[in-house]
Amino acid sequence: MEEKNHVLRGAVIGAACGMLLTLFHRPTRTALKDKWSDCQQKLEEYRQEPGKMSAYMKEKVEETKQILRTVSDDLSFLNEQINQLKETTPKVLEIIEETKDHFRSKQKD
């Protein structure tokens, strides 16, 4: 148990050191500051207008549903195509084999 705590503590310390090192990079600091400001602004908007957040969530849920429907349709199409290939492939292989046999028999003659 103590070893797990030691590993976890080391991981947290390593992550904190990594975060601090990345903050020495000015563009990273600037981007982080901008993101933080955007986040605060959005939180303030949602605090003032809670309906806005629920509308945004409903929109995202609908977008997700549409994407899932599209993916489902695509998978159904692919499944149909694969089934057709399974049915057609043996026939095609049989035709190819007959054609090979035909030309082999002609070569022997």
N, CA, C and O atoms as a Tinker XYZ file with bonds, in Angstrom:
   436  protein
     1  N      0.829000   -1.188000    0.000000    73     2
     2  CA     0.000000    0.000000    0.000000    64     1     3
     3  C      0.868000    1.245000    0.000000    63     2     4     5
     4  O      0.587000    2.218000   -0.699000    81     3
     5  N      1.936000    1.198000    0.802000    73     3     6
     6  CA     2.814000    2.359000    0.907000    64     5     7
     7  C      3.506000    2.639000   -0.421000    63     6     8     9
     8  O      3.745000    3.797000   -0.765000    81     7
     9  N      3.834000    1.578000   -1.175000    73     7    10
    10  CA     4.495000    1.742000   -2.472000    64     9    11
    11  C      3.572000    2.438000   -3.459000    63    10    12    13
    12  O      4.027000    3.273000   -4.241000    81    11
    13  N      2.265000    2.108000   -3.438000    73    11    14
    14  CA     1.290000    2.756000   -4.313000    64    13    15
    15  C      1.221000    4.249000   -4.018000    63    14    16    17
    16  O      1.175000    5.065000   -4.938000    81    15
    17  N      1.215000    4.605000   -2.743000    73    15    18
    18  CA     1.182000    6.014000   -2.360000    64    17    19
    19  C      2.444000    6.723000   -2.832000    63    18    20    21
    20  O      2.400000    7.877000   -3.257000    81    19
    21  N      3.555000    6.027000   -2.754000    73    19    22
    22  CA     4.826000    6.603000   -3.179000    64    21    23
    23  C      4.800000    6.875000   -4.690000    63    22    24    25
    24  O      5.245000    7.930000   -5.142000    81    23
    25  N      4.276000    5.918000   -5.462000    73    23    26
    26  CA     4.190000    6.067000   -6.916000    64    25    27
    27  C      3.222000    7.196000   -7.263000    63    26    28    29
    28  O      3.515000    8.028000   -8.122000    81    27
    29  N      2.073000    7.221000   -6.598000    73    27    30
    30  CA     1.083000    8.263000   -6.847000    64    29    31
    31  C      1.656000    9.643000   -6.515000    63    30    32    33
    32  O      1.478000   10.597000   -7.273000    81    31
    33  N      2.336000    9.736000   -5.390000    73    31    34
    34  CA     2.947000   11.004000   -4.996000    64    33    35
    35  C      3.977000   11.446000   -6.027000    63    34    36    37
    36  O      4.045000   12.626000   -6.372000    81    35
    37  N      4.777000   10.509000   -6.518000    73    35    38
    38  CA     5.771000   10.825000   -7.540000    64    37    39
    39  C      5.126000   11.289000   -8.832000    63    38    40    41
    40  O      5.623000   12.207000   -9.485000    81    39
    41  N      4.018000   10.658000   -9.204000    73    39    42
    42  CA     3.312000   11.047000  -10.427000    64    41    43
    43  C      2.751000   12.455000  -10.294000    63    42    44    45
    44  O      2.836000   13.247000  -11.233000    81    43
    45  N      2.182000   12.771000   -9.147000    73    43    46
    46  CA     1.618000   14.115000   -8.929000    64    45    47
    47  C      2.732000   15.158000   -8.935000    63    46    48    49
    48  O      2.579000   16.229000   -9.523000    81    47
    49  N      3.822000   14.856000   -8.300000    73    47    50
    50  CA     4.957000   15.798000   -8.280000    64    49    51
    51  C      5.508000   15.989000   -9.693000    63    50    52    53
    52  O      5.825000   17.108000  -10.094000    81    51
    53  N      5.619000   14.897000  -10.441000    73    51    54
    54  CA     6.105000   14.985000  -11.825000    64    53    55
    55  C      5.177000   15.808000  -12.699000    63    54    56    57
    56  O      5.635000   16.616000  -13.508000    81    55
    57  N      3.878000   15.609000  -12.541000    73    55    58
    58  CA     2.908000   16.385000  -13.326000    64    57    59
    59  C      2.994000   17.859000  -12.971000    63    58    60    61
    60  O      2.941000   18.718000  -13.851000    81    59
    61  N      3.126000   18.157000  -11.680000    73    59    62
    62  CA     3.226000   19.553000  -11.246000    64    61    63
    63  C      4.500000   20.196000  -11.801000    63    62    64    65
    64  O      4.470000   21.341000  -12.253000    81    63
    65  N      5.611000   19.469000  -11.768000    73    63    66
    66  CA     6.867000   20.008000  -12.318000    64    65    67
    67  C      6.733000   20.242000  -13.826000    63    66    68    69
    68  O      7.193000   21.261000  -14.341000    81    67
    69  N      6.106000   19.299000  -14.529000    73    67    70
    70  CA     5.900000   19.455000  -15.962000    64    69    71
    71  C      5.054000   20.666000  -16.272000    63    70    72    73
    72  O      5.346000   21.409000  -17.209000    81    71
    73  N      3.999000   20.872000  -15.486000    73    71    74
    74  CA     3.137000   22.029000  -15.688000    64    73    75
    75  C      3.914000   23.326000  -15.466000    63    74    76    77
    76  O      3.799000   24.273000  -16.244000    81    75
    77  N      4.699000   23.353000  -14.404000    73    75    78
    78  CA     5.485000   24.564000  -14.131000    64    77    79
    79  C      6.498000   24.844000  -15.237000    63    78    80    81
    80  O      6.710000   25.997000  -15.613000    81    79
    81  N      7.123000   23.791000  -15.755000    73    79    82
    82  CA     8.097000   23.978000  -16.830000    64    81    83
    83  C      7.432000   24.517000  -18.102000    63    82    84    85
    84  O      8.006000   25.360000  -18.791000    81    83
    85  N      6.233000   24.035000  -18.411000    73    83    86
    86  CA     5.562000   24.525000  -19.618000    64    85    87
    87  C      5.175000   25.992000  -19.481000    63    86    88    89
    88  O      5.043000   26.700000  -20.480000    81    87
    89  N      4.994000   26.446000  -18.245000    73    87    90
    90  CA     4.624000   27.848000  -18.051000    64    89    91
    91  C      5.789000   28.804000  -18.288000    63    90    92    93
    92  O      5.580000   30.015000  -18.368000    81    91
    93  N      7.008000   28.286000  -18.402000    73    91    94
    94  CA     8.133000   29.143000  -18.767000    64    93    95
    95  C      8.061000   29.539000  -20.242000    63    94    96    97
    96  O      8.702000   30.504000  -20.658000    81    95
    97  N      7.306000   28.819000  -21.009000    73    95    98
    98  CA     7.141000   29.091000  -22.441000    64    97    99
    99  C      6.060000   30.165000  -22.595000    63    98   100   101
   100  O      4.891000   29.915000  -22.299000    81    99
   101  N      6.447000   31.358000  -23.058000    73    99   102
   102  CA     5.530000   32.503000  -23.112000    64   101   103
   103  C      4.258000   32.213000  -23.924000    63   102   104   105
   104  O      3.168000   32.525000  -23.446000    81   103
   105  N      4.349000   31.632000  -25.130000    73   103   106
   106  CA     3.104000   31.365000  -25.872000    64   105   107
   107  C      2.145000   30.438000  -25.122000    63   106   108   109
   108  O      0.927000   30.575000  -25.232000    81   107
   109  N      2.702000   29.499000  -24.362000    73   107   110
   110  CA     1.855000   28.604000  -23.576000    64   109   111
   111  C      1.154000   29.377000  -22.468000    63   110   112   113
   112  O     -0.040000   29.197000  -22.228000    81   111
   113  N      1.909000   30.238000  -21.797000    73   111   114
   114  CA     1.305000   31.060000  -20.740000    64   113   115
   115  C      0.190000   31.929000  -21.305000    63   114   116   117
   116  O     -0.885000   32.033000  -20.715000    81   115
   117  N      0.450000   32.553000  -22.451000    73   115   118
   118  CA    -0.541000   33.432000  -23.078000    64   117   119
   119  C     -1.791000   32.646000  -23.466000    63   118   120   121
   120  O     -2.912000   33.093000  -23.224000    81   119
   121  N     -1.592000   31.473000  -24.070000    73   119   122
   122  CA    -2.730000   30.649000  -24.475000    64   121   123
   123  C     -3.533000   30.204000  -23.253000    63   122   124   125
   124  O     -4.764000   30.210000  -23.281000    81   123
   125  N     -2.846000   29.823000  -22.194000    73   123   126
   126  CA    -3.522000   29.408000  -20.968000    64   125   127
   127  C     -4.325000   30.564000  -20.376000    63   126   128   129
   128  O     -5.461000   30.379000  -19.939000    81   127
   129  N     -3.733000   31.750000  -20.364000    73   127   130
   130  CA    -4.422000   32.928000  -19.844000    64   129   131
   131  C     -5.672000   33.234000  -20.672000    63   130   132   133
   132  O     -6.728000   33.541000  -20.119000    81   131
   133  N     -5.547000   33.149000  -21.995000    73   131   134
   134  CA    -6.693000   33.406000  -22.875000    64   133   135
   135  C     -7.798000   32.379000  -22.652000    63   134   136   137
   136  O     -8.973000   32.735000  -22.571000    81   135
   137  N     -7.423000   31.110000  -22.551000    73   135   138
   138  CA    -8.412000   30.059000  -22.310000    64   137   139
   139  C     -9.115000   30.271000  -20.973000    63   138   140   141
   140  O    -10.330000   30.102000  -20.867000    81   139
   141  N     -8.342000   30.641000  -19.954000    73   139   142
   142  CA    -8.913000   30.872000  -18.640000    64   141   143
   143  C     -9.907000   32.036000  -18.691000    63   142   144   145
   144  O    -10.975000   31.970000  -18.082000    81   143
   145  N     -9.558000   33.088000  -19.409000    73   143   146
   146  CA   -10.456000   34.237000  -19.539000    64   145   147
   147  C    -11.738000   33.839000  -20.266000    63   146   148   149
   148  O    -12.833000   34.222000  -19.854000    81   147
   149  N    -11.602000   33.068000  -21.351000    73   147   150
   150  CA   -12.774000   32.589000  -22.085000    64   149   151
   151  C    -13.671000   31.746000  -21.187000    63   150   152   153
   152  O    -14.894000   31.883000  -21.205000    81   151
   153  N    -13.058000   30.889000  -20.417000    73   151   154
   154  CA   -13.799000   30.011000  -19.516000    64   153   155
   155  C    -14.562000   30.837000  -18.479000    63   154   156   157
   156  O    -15.738000   30.579000  -18.224000    81   155
   157  N    -13.904000   31.815000  -17.889000    73   155   158
   158  CA   -14.564000   32.671000  -16.907000    64   157   159
   159  C    -15.729000   33.429000  -17.544000    63   158   160   161
   160  O    -16.793000   33.561000  -16.939000    81   159
   161  N    -15.528000   33.919000  -18.749000    73   159   162
   162  CA   -16.572000   34.663000  -19.452000    64   161   163
   163  C    -17.789000   33.758000  -19.712000    63   162   164   165
   164  O    -18.929000   34.162000  -19.484000    81   163
   165  N    -17.533000   32.530000  -20.192000    73   163   166
   166  CA   -18.624000   31.587000  -20.450000    64   165   167
   167  C    -19.370000   31.250000  -19.151000    63   166   168   169
   168  O    -20.600000   31.209000  -19.132000    81   167
   169  N    -18.627000   31.014000  -18.081000    73   167   170
   170  CA   -19.261000   30.701000  -16.802000    64   169   171
   171  C    -20.144000   31.854000  -16.330000    63   170   172   173
   172  O    -21.234000   31.631000  -15.804000    81   171
   173  N    -19.681000   33.065000  -16.515000    73   171   174
   174  CA   -20.461000   34.240000  -16.130000    64   173   175
   175  C    -21.733000   34.340000  -16.981000    63   174   176   177
   176  O    -22.811000   34.636000  -16.464000    81   175
   177  N    -21.597000   34.089000  -18.295000    73   175   178
   178  CA   -22.772000   34.109000  -19.182000    64   177   179
   179  C    -23.793000   33.070000  -18.732000    63   178   180   181
   180  O    -24.986000   33.365000  -18.651000    81   179
   181  N    -23.333000   31.861000  -18.441000    73   179   182
   182  CA   -24.239000   30.797000  -18.039000    64   181   183
   183  C    -24.849000   31.063000  -16.663000    63   182   184   185
   184  O    -25.983000   30.664000  -16.396000    81   183
   185  N    -24.099000   31.733000  -15.795000    73   183   186
   186  CA   -24.632000   32.068000  -14.478000    64   185   187
   187  C    -25.760000   33.079000  -14.618000    63   186   188   189
   188  O    -26.776000   32.993000  -13.929000    81   187
   189  N    -25.567000   34.048000  -15.528000    73   187   190
   190  CA   -26.591000   35.077000  -15.727000    64   189   191
   191  C    -27.791000   34.540000  -16.507000    63   190   192   193
   192  O    -28.923000   34.953000  -16.256000    81   191
   193  N    -27.558000   33.634000  -17.439000    73   191   194
   194  CA   -28.629000   33.070000  -18.264000    64   193   195
   195  C    -28.536000   31.541000  -18.272000    63   194   196   197
   196  O    -27.988000   30.962000  -19.210000    81   195
   197  N    -29.064000   30.887000  -17.238000    73   195   198
   198  CA   -28.971000   29.416000  -17.175000    64   197   199
   199  C    -29.624000   28.725000  -18.377000    63   198   200   201
   200  O    -29.189000   27.645000  -18.776000    81   199
   201  N    -30.649000   29.329000  -18.950000    73   199   202
   202  CA   -31.318000   28.746000  -20.104000    64   201   203
   203  C    -30.390000   28.623000  -21.299000    63   202   204   205
   204  O    -30.547000   27.730000  -22.132000    81   203
   205  N    -29.429000   29.522000  -21.376000    73   203   206
   206  CA   -28.468000   29.497000  -22.476000    64   205   207
   207  C    -27.649000   28.208000  -22.450000    63   206   208   209
   208  O    -27.362000   27.616000  -23.491000    81   207
   209  N    -27.280000   27.789000  -21.250000    73   207   210
   210  CA   -26.485000   26.564000  -21.123000    64   209   211
   211  C    -27.325000   25.350000  -21.514000    63   210   212   213
   212  O    -26.842000   24.464000  -22.218000    81   211
   213  N    -28.576000   25.303000  -21.063000    73   211   214
   214  CA   -29.402000   24.146000  -21.399000    64   213   215
   215  C    -29.676000   24.108000  -22.910000    63   214   216   217
   216  O    -29.721000   23.032000  -23.507000    81   215
   217  N    -29.857000   25.284000  -23.525000    73   215   218
   218  CA   -30.048000   25.324000  -24.982000    64   217   219
   219  C    -28.794000   24.815000  -25.694000    63   218   220   221
   220  O    -28.888000   24.062000  -26.664000    81   219
   221  N    -27.631000   25.224000  -25.213000    73   219   222
   222  CA   -26.358000   24.784000  -25.794000    64   221   223
   223  C    -26.211000   23.272000  -25.650000    63   222   224   225
   224  O    -25.785000   22.589000  -26.582000    81   223
   225  N    -26.571000   22.753000  -24.462000    73   223   226
   226  CA   -26.469000   21.312000  -24.229000    64   225   227
   227  C    -27.432000   20.553000  -25.138000    63   226   228   229
   228  O    -27.067000   19.518000  -25.695000    81   227
   229  N    -28.663000   21.057000  -25.297000    73   227   230
   230  CA   -29.624000   20.403000  -26.179000    64   229   231
   231  C    -29.110000   20.381000  -27.608000    63   230   232   233
   232  O    -29.252000   19.380000  -28.310000    81   231
   233  N    -28.512000   21.486000  -28.039000    73   231   234
   234  CA   -27.947000   21.567000  -29.391000    64   233   235
   235  C    -26.858000   20.518000  -29.581000    63   234   236   237
   236  O    -26.819000   19.829000  -30.601000    81   235
   237  N    -25.979000   20.402000  -28.598000    73   235   238
   238  CA   -24.889000   19.434000  -28.683000    64   237   239
   239  C    -25.417000   17.999000  -28.663000    63   238   240   241
   240  O    -24.889000   17.128000  -29.355000    81   239
   241  N    -26.450000   17.759000  -27.878000    73   239   242
   242  CA   -27.049000   16.420000  -27.832000    64   241   243
   243  C    -27.653000   16.085000  -29.197000    63   242   244   245
   244  O    -27.499000   14.964000  -29.683000    81   243
   245  N    -28.334000   17.042000  -29.814000    73   243   246
   246  CA   -28.917000   16.810000  -31.137000    64   245   247
   247  C    -27.824000   16.562000  -32.188000    63   246   248   249
   248  O    -27.963000   15.684000  -33.039000    81   247
   249  N    -26.748000   17.336000  -32.121000    73   247   250
   250  CA   -25.630000   17.128000  -33.054000    64   249   251
   251  C    -25.060000   15.720000  -32.882000    63   250   252   253
   252  O    -24.769000   15.031000  -33.860000    81   251
   253  N    -24.906000   15.308000  -31.631000    73   251   254
   254  CA   -24.370000   13.978000  -31.343000    64   253   255
   255  C    -25.304000   12.894000  -31.868000    63   254   256   257
   256  O    -24.856000   11.907000  -32.451000    81   255
   257  N    -26.608000   13.085000  -31.656000    73   255   258
   258  CA   -27.582000   12.107000  -32.169000    64   257   259
   259  C    -27.497000   12.010000  -33.689000    63   258   260   261
   260  O    -27.553000   10.916000  -34.249000    81   259
   261  N    -27.362000   13.159000  -34.355000    73   259   262
   262  CA   -27.278000   13.159000  -35.816000    64   261   263
   263  C    -26.016000   12.429000  -36.279000    63   262   264   265
   264  O    -26.055000   11.659000  -37.239000    81   263
   265  N    -24.923000   12.672000  -35.606000    73   263   266
   266  CA   -23.672000   11.983000  -35.958000    64   265   267
   267  C    -23.839000   10.479000  -35.764000    63   266   268   269
   268  O    -23.408000    9.692000  -36.607000    81   267
   269  N    -24.462000   10.076000  -34.656000    73   267   270
   270  CA   -24.671000    8.650000  -34.397000    64   269   271
   271  C    -25.585000    8.027000  -35.443000    63   270   272   273
   272  O    -25.362000    6.891000  -35.861000    81   271
   273  N    -26.621000    8.765000  -35.873000    73   271   274
   274  CA   -27.503000    8.248000  -36.926000    64   273   275
   275  C    -26.713000    8.054000  -38.219000    63   274   276   277
   276  O    -26.856000    7.036000  -38.897000    81   275
   277  N    -25.882000    9.037000  -38.552000    73   275   278
   278  CA   -25.081000    8.951000  -39.772000    64   277   279
   279  C    -24.134000    7.760000  -39.710000    63   278   280   281
   280  O    -24.024000    6.998000  -40.670000    81   279
   281  N    -23.457000    7.603000  -38.588000    73   279   282
   282  CA   -22.527000    6.487000  -38.420000    64   281   283
   283  C    -23.284000    5.160000  -38.503000    63   282   284   285
   284  O    -22.813000    4.207000  -39.123000    81   283
   285  N    -24.446000    5.109000  -37.880000    73   283   286
   286  CA   -25.256000    3.894000  -37.914000    64   285   287
   287  C    -25.672000    3.567000  -39.346000    63   286   288   289
   288  O    -25.600000    2.412000  -39.766000    81   287
   289  N    -26.106000    4.578000  -40.094000    73   287   290
   290  CA   -26.480000    4.360000  -41.503000    64   289   291
   291  C    -25.285000    3.867000  -42.309000    63   290   292   293
   292  O    -25.406000    2.946000  -43.118000    81   291
   293  N    -24.138000    4.485000  -42.083000    73   291   294
   294  CA   -22.927000    4.080000  -42.802000    64   293   295
   295  C    -22.555000    2.637000  -42.482000    63   294   296   297
   296  O    -22.184000    1.871000  -43.371000    81   295
   297  N    -22.657000    2.272000  -41.202000    73   295   298
   298  CA   -22.334000    0.893000  -40.812000    64   297   299
   299  C    -23.322000   -0.100000  -41.415000    63   298   300   301
   300  O    -22.939000   -1.197000  -41.822000    81   299
   301  N    -24.586000    0.287000  -41.470000    73   299   302
   302  CA   -25.587000   -0.594000  -42.091000    64   301   303
   303  C    -25.268000   -0.799000  -43.567000    63   302   304   305
   304  O    -25.341000   -1.916000  -44.080000    81   303
   305  N    -24.914000    0.294000  -44.243000    73   303   306
   306  CA   -24.553000    0.204000  -45.654000    64   305   307
   307  C    -23.358000   -0.718000  -45.848000    63   306   308   309
   308  O    -23.373000   -1.595000  -46.712000    81   307
   309  N    -22.328000   -0.515000  -45.040000    73   307   310
   310  CA   -21.135000   -1.363000  -45.141000    64   309   311
   311  C    -21.473000   -2.825000  -44.878000    63   310   312   313
   312  O    -20.962000   -3.717000  -45.555000    81   311
   313  N    -22.328000   -3.065000  -43.904000    73   311   314
   314  CA   -22.722000   -4.434000  -43.586000    64   313   315
   315  C    -23.433000   -5.074000  -44.774000    63   314   316   317
   316  O    -23.184000   -6.235000  -45.095000    81   315
   317  N    -24.320000   -4.320000  -45.428000    73   315   318
   318  CA   -25.001000   -4.831000  -46.616000    64   317   319
   319  C    -24.003000   -5.145000  -47.725000    63   318   320   321
   320  O    -24.098000   -6.180000  -48.383000    81   319
   321  N    -23.044000   -4.242000  -47.925000    73   319   322
   322  CA   -22.038000   -4.454000  -48.965000    64   321   323
   323  C    -21.214000   -5.705000  -48.676000    63   322   324   325
   324  O    -20.920000   -6.487000  -49.580000    81   323
   325  N    -20.851000   -5.883000  -47.433000    73   323   326
   326  CA   -20.059000   -7.062000  -47.053000    64   325   327
   327  C    -20.865000   -8.333000  -47.283000    63   326   328   329
   328  O    -20.337000   -9.327000  -47.783000    81   327
   329  N    -22.138000   -8.301000  -46.920000    73   327   330
   330  CA   -22.988000   -9.476000  -47.149000    64   329   331
   331  C    -23.108000   -9.784000  -48.641000    63   330   332   333
   332  O    -23.079000  -10.947000  -49.042000    81   331
   333  N    -23.243000   -8.738000  -49.463000    73   331   334
   334  CA   -23.304000   -8.955000  -50.911000    64   333   335
   335  C    -22.003000   -9.562000  -51.421000    63   334   336   337
   336  O    -22.010000  -10.454000  -52.269000    81   335
   337  N    -20.877000   -9.061000  -50.885000    73   335   338
   338  CA   -19.586000   -9.627000  -51.291000    64   337   339
   339  C    -19.479000  -11.092000  -50.897000    63   338   340   341
   340  O    -18.958000  -11.911000  -51.654000    81   339
   341  N    -19.972000  -11.415000  -49.716000    73   339   342
   342  CA   -19.932000  -12.809000  -49.270000    64   341   343
   343  C    -20.732000  -13.700000  -50.212000    63   342   344   345
   344  O    -20.335000  -14.827000  -50.509000    81   343
   345  N    -21.862000  -13.180000  -50.676000    73   343   346
   346  CA   -22.689000  -13.962000  -51.591000    64   345   347
   347  C    -22.079000  -14.024000  -52.986000    63   346   348   349
   348  O    -22.125000  -15.062000  -53.646000    81   347
   349  N    -21.507000  -12.908000  -53.430000    73   347   350
   350  CA   -21.013000  -12.821000  -54.795000    64   349   351
   351  C    -19.644000  -13.463000  -54.968000    63   350   352   353
   352  O    -19.368000  -14.049000  -56.015000    81   351
   353  N    -18.806000  -13.367000  -53.987000    73   351   354
   354  CA   -17.431000  -13.849000  -54.099000    64   353   355
   355  C    -17.354000  -15.316000  -54.506000    63   354   356   357
   356  O    -16.584000  -15.633000  -55.413000    81   355
   357  N    -18.096000  -16.223000  -53.897000    73   355   358
   358  CA   -17.999000  -17.627000  -54.341000    64   357   359
   359  C    -18.373000  -17.786000  -55.818000    63   358   360   361
   360  O    -17.748000  -18.571000  -56.532000    81   359
   361  N    -19.373000  -17.057000  -56.274000    73   359   362
   362  CA   -19.781000  -17.138000  -57.676000    64   361   363
   363  C    -18.656000  -16.638000  -58.575000    63   362   364   365
   364  O    -18.331000  -17.259000  -59.587000    81   363
   365  N    -18.073000  -15.519000  -58.198000    73   363   366
   366  CA   -16.976000  -14.952000  -58.993000    64   365   367
   367  C    -15.795000  -15.910000  -59.016000    63   366   368   369
   368  O    -15.186000  -16.126000  -60.064000    81   367
   369  N    -15.471000  -16.480000  -57.869000    73   367   370
   370  CA   -14.357000  -17.436000  -57.814000    64   369   371
   371  C    -14.636000  -18.656000  -58.689000    63   370   372   373
   372  O    -13.738000  -19.182000  -59.346000    81   371
   373  N    -15.888000  -19.094000  -58.689000    73   371   374
   374  CA   -16.263000  -20.228000  -59.523000    64   373   375
   375  C    -16.084000  -19.878000  -61.000000    63   374   376   377
   376  O    -15.567000  -20.692000  -61.765000    81   375
   377  N    -16.502000  -18.687000  -61.410000    73   375   378
   378  CA   -16.342000  -18.249000  -62.804000    64   377   379
   379  C    -14.867000  -18.160000  -63.170000    63   378   380   381
   380  O    -14.470000  -18.571000  -64.260000    81   379
   381  N    -14.063000  -17.632000  -62.273000    73   379   382
   382  CA   -12.623000  -17.516000  -62.532000    64   381   383
   383  C    -12.017000  -18.911000  -62.688000    63   382   384   385
   384  O    -11.211000  -19.146000  -63.588000    81   383
   385  N    -12.409000  -19.825000  -61.813000    73   383   386
   386  CA   -11.883000  -21.189000  -61.874000    64   385   387
   387  C    -12.295000  -21.868000  -63.178000    63   386   388   389
   388  O    -11.487000  -22.557000  -63.802000    81   387
   389  N    -13.551000  -21.677000  -63.593000    73   387   390
   390  CA   -14.020000  -22.246000  -64.867000    64   389   391
   391  C    -13.237000  -21.664000  -66.034000    63   390   392   393
   392  O    -12.879000  -22.378000  -66.971000    81   391
   393  N    -12.974000  -20.370000  -65.971000    73   391   394
   394  CA   -12.219000  -19.717000  -67.042000    64   393   395
   395  C    -10.798000  -20.268000  -67.101000    63   394   396   397
   396  O    -10.286000  -20.551000  -68.184000    81   395
   397  N    -10.162000  -20.420000  -65.941000    73   395   398
   398  CA    -8.811000  -20.988000  -65.910000    64   397   399
   399  C     -8.810000  -22.398000  -66.478000    63   398   400   401
   400  O     -7.944000  -22.756000  -67.277000    81   399
   401  N     -9.787000  -23.196000  -66.061000    73   399   402
   402  CA    -9.881000  -24.578000  -66.553000    64   401   403
   403  C    -10.067000  -24.604000  -68.071000    63   402   404   405
   404  O     -9.469000  -25.421000  -68.771000    81   403
   405  N    -10.895000  -23.710000  -68.551000    73   403   406
   406  CA   -11.154000  -23.643000  -69.987000    64   405   407
   407  C     -9.861000  -23.368000  -70.755000    63   406   408   409
   408  O     -9.555000  -24.044000  -71.737000    81   407
   409  N     -9.107000  -22.368000  -70.296000    73   407   410
   410  CA    -7.876000  -22.023000  -71.001000    64   409   411
   411  C     -6.796000  -23.078000  -70.808000    63   410   412   413
   412  O     -5.977000  -23.286000  -71.704000    81   411
   413  N     -6.776000  -23.737000  -69.679000    73   411   414
   414  CA    -5.815000  -24.827000  -69.477000    64   413   415
   415  C     -6.114000  -25.982000  -70.422000    63   414   416   417
   416  O     -5.202000  -26.577000  -70.998000    81   415
   417  N     -7.371000  -26.289000  -70.573000    73   415   418
   418  CA    -7.742000  -27.389000  -71.472000    64   417   419
   419  C     -7.409000  -27.025000  -72.904000    63   418   420   421
   420  O     -7.041000  -27.904000  -73.683000    81   419
   421  N     -7.523000  -25.773000  -73.275000    73   419   422
   422  CA    -7.166000  -25.336000  -74.642000    64   421   423
   423  C     -5.667000  -25.441000  -74.872000    63   422   424   425
   424  O     -5.224000  -25.758000  -75.976000    81   423
   425  N     -4.880000  -25.171000  -73.821000    73   423   426
   426  CA    -3.425000  -25.245000  -73.963000    64   425   427
   427  C     -2.990000  -26.699000  -74.167000    63   426   428   429
   428  O     -2.036000  -26.955000  -74.901000    81   427
   429  N     -3.662000  -27.633000  -73.541000    73   427   430
   430  CA    -3.312000  -29.040000  -73.663000    64   429   431
   431  C     -3.644000  -29.587000  -75.043000    63   430   432   433
   432  O     -3.003000  -30.519000  -75.528000    81   431
   433  N     -4.645000  -29.000000  -75.660000    73   431   434
   434  CA    -5.075000  -29.480000  -76.984000    64   433   435
   435  C     -4.130000  -29.052000  -78.045000    63   434   436
   436  O     -4.334000  -29.366000  -79.218000    81   435
